[in-house]
């Protein structure tokens, strides 16, 4: 919950705007300001104070306890011009809250956290548990001092600055000799117990799955104690456990559910027949008789880990004193699973690049794209992002490269113009991708939509987009689709309408439409929609000059109801009141 506090009429007005915009996230605190701040500080996760920063600092000072528990605080000035992240930028989420408040109130977010200001990812913002000297390592990263990266496997992290260099994937860290310290600053990414020096940090990826089998009525302490003991004996960190896995029949077993809660992880369950199909080294008749599968702990862990999972700890029983064991567990390390974001950049204007697209660009450690598209957004990338760019005509190669980088465990962004799923990179990339990587689609504003907004409302009724390029589709197929759209009286937007090597397809397609539409049918021609050098003009099916069209142009042809109204191209929805009003 976000507590909202104000002291003046102007502050109350801005406060109420925020409360209206976020009714389920906010709570207004009235009354004397000091008392309101104290109550909100005790009851809320975050605060937005419509007060001067100095006054807010004095009010908060006696309340501060620890950065890990204090709420994030944002200050908004009297004029509503700035949203200042004052307290708990990372841990309290104030930096992201300031950005949200700024967007909602049209204020400028002010963020002074060094990592955010420089574009370097904060180690406490990666969504991974961590241990060690985060401040020391972060300072070294900011100062450009050498930082050694040592990782069990490649993990899909955001880009790290160039001064963070790999010391080797799969290396087992060597403990410092007694009385000595590690000479370098080291960032580990590991699920193993790591001997940390005073200038070291270890990030804990959720790479471990613990499979659990249990008898009915097993206690939380027995299950939790077994898991902790097994992990400790194997030299593995409990912070890297991503989930507990078991059979469906044990989904509500209090001992298993409670142990997962102690570890702070979810429970995943599988039907007995699914587990019975998993090849395991230690099957047993007991679980087969009890729940219908010869293995629960090993089979569930392997099933949850997926393809490439490695059984690190075979099934092990608990060892309670004075009675038979009631729990078993096994530990599997899942193979690194990379992440591929297919990002649509929109038609070219920066303000039509969505916030989600920007977030994915900044999250990716590897960017793959057409060179001219890379140039459009290069300034949005974090320092250390590895860019793989190529020229026109190499779409399949870029798709294969992006998938290969994701399979290697990286966080990858594959970019395309407009919406990446419309005549762009999503199709070839997803044709290459299997279920061994995570795939995220980020929609973008298409060229057809950008052009339509410039022309007026030509897509107000059923419409279709057709590419006239026969490089990948035989012309016979394209012609059949154009004829179908013509006969169905559907508004058509032509992509890739004309190039120097393909100059006859557009006249042919227009002629096919003219068989079913009059010469006065409105046609919109938009080149470089939304870009500074963009142009547009409205003509008709009889008067359009195909020689004015190129590959940077989209051509929208109306249906029989489309009209030019006040210089705009409009296709009516067909509402009855519109028809009656036109009589």
BELFEN-V788057 format. One record per backbone hydrogen bond with DSSP energy under -1.0 kcal/mol. NH is the residue of the N-H (numbers start at 1). CO is the residue of the C=O. If there is no record, write none. Layout:
nh->[NH:NH]
co->[CO:CO]
This chain:
nh->[2:3:4:5:12:13:14:15:16:17:18:19:20:21:22:25:26:27:29:36:37:38:39:40:41:42:43:44:45:46:47:48:49:50:51:56:57:58:59:60:61:63:64:69:70:72:73:74:75:76:77:80:83:84:85:86:87:94:95:97:98:99:100:101:102:103:104:105:107:108:110:117:118:119:120:125:131:133:134:137:138:139:140:141:142:143:145:147:148:149:150:152:157:164:165:167:170:180:186:187:188:189:190:193:200:201:202:203:204:207:208:209:210:211:212:213:215:218:223:224:225:226:227:228:229:230:231:232:233:234:235:236:237:240:241:242:244:245:246:248:250:251:253:257:258:259:260:261:262:263:264:265:268:270:275:276:278:284:289:290:291:300:301:302:303:304:305:306:309:310:312:313:316:318:328:329:330:331:332:333:334:339:340:341:342:343:344:345:346:352:353:358:359:360:361:362:363:364:365:366:367:368:369:371:374:375:377:380:381:385:386:388:390:398:399:400:401:402:403:404:405:406:407:408:409:410:412:413:414:415:416:418:422:426:429:430:431:433:438:440:442:450:451:452:453:454:455:456:457:460:464:466:468:478:479:480:481:482:483:484:485:486:487:488:489:490:491:492:493:494:495:499:508:509:510:511:512:513:514:516:521:523:524:525:526:527:528:531:534:535:537:539:541:542:544:548:549:553:554:555:556:557:558:562:563:565:568:569:570:571:579:580:581:582:583]
co->[25:46:27:48:8:9:10:11:12:13:14:15:16:17:18:22:22:2:4:32:33:34:35:36:37:38:39:40:1:1:72:3:74:5:49:52:53:54:55:56:57:60:60:66:66:45:87:47:84:49:82:77:108:75:110:73:73:88:89:93:94:95:96:97:98:99:100:101:102:81:83:113:114:115:115:122:202:200:132:133:134:135:136:137:138:139:140:163:185:165:187:189:155:161:147:149:151:177:199:148:201:150:203:235:197:186:131:188:129:205:240:332:243:330:245:328:326:215:219:220:221:222:223:224:225:226:227:228:229:230:232:231:191:237:238:208:266:210:268:270:247:248:250:253:254:255:256:257:258:259:260:260:244:246:271:272:275:294:285:286:287:296:297:298:299:300:301:302:306:333:331:331:329:327:213:316:211:313:209:310:207:410:438:412:440:414:442:416:418:349:350:354:355:356:357:358:359:360:411:411:386:413:388:390:370:371:373:377:378:382:365:367:369:394:395:396:397:398:399:400:401:402:403:404:406:405:339:366:341:368:343:346:419:420:425:426:427:429:338:340:342:446:447:448:449:450:451:452:569:457:491:493:495:474:475:476:477:478:479:480:481:482:483:484:486:485:462:557:464:555:466:502:504:505:506:507:508:509:510:513:518:539:556:537:554:535:552:528:531:527:525:523:521:519:540:545:546:550:526:494:524:492:522:559:570:568:565:455:563:457:575:576:577:578:580]
